[in-house]
């Protein structure tokens, strides 16, 4: 696996990868963050992308269950709230990560 970001001297590296666990690259991460979002919100966002209503279900069937991803994560962010609230959660987590001893 690739070296950890801290070992490479970076304060932190963020990887936004919905299939991180499925790819097996989660082992190269120091911390996993799960962005939780209600099904209705995920469906609305998929529709806004122009996806057929069944597309989200098809994609999610080919991934690890959300409960398994949630259980593997050290932190969870609520992505089902307004963008401002989600952003505040991300800022707080980012600061905590930077403040943590390597």
Secondary structure, DSSP 8 states (H G I E B T S, - for coil): ----TTTTT-S------TTHHHHTGGGG-S--EEEE--HHHHHHHHHHTT--HHHHHHHHHTS--HHHHHHH-SEEEETTS-HHHHHHHHHHHHHHHHHS--
